[in-house]
Amino acid sequence: QVQLVESGGGLVQPGGSRTLSCAASGSIFSINAMGWYRQARGKQRELVATMSSRGSTNYANSVKGRFTISRDNAKNTVYLQMNSLKPEDTAVYYCNAVGVKRTYWGQSRDYWGQGTQVTVSS
């Protein structure tokens, strides 16, 4: 079984920084894309940033220039460096892994983490 375990959430002041981590555990052959989504209270889940296995990135307009996604393919881990945080960044942040294969011939599946709360408040 593949699991995504997030860490790094918490309370941060406006203008501050925070780094989220997400490690995929289990027997994994390859992962296509990994990324972060967030869901604020009363709102739909939205894309924050994604990174392909080759390093291509995609960011939501609201976080461009402030957030940076990175990935360690050898560790099946994805990071989200968040700078200049704003109260509107407050949300539960979810890690996502797309196209996870446990063997070369196996089917690919997508997985979600359990979420980590980020609260931006003074």
Summary of the structure (lengths in Angstrom):
residues: 122
radius of gyration: 14.2
end to end distance: 39.8
largest distance: 50.6
contacts: 364
relative contact order: 0.33
helix: 5%
strand: 55%
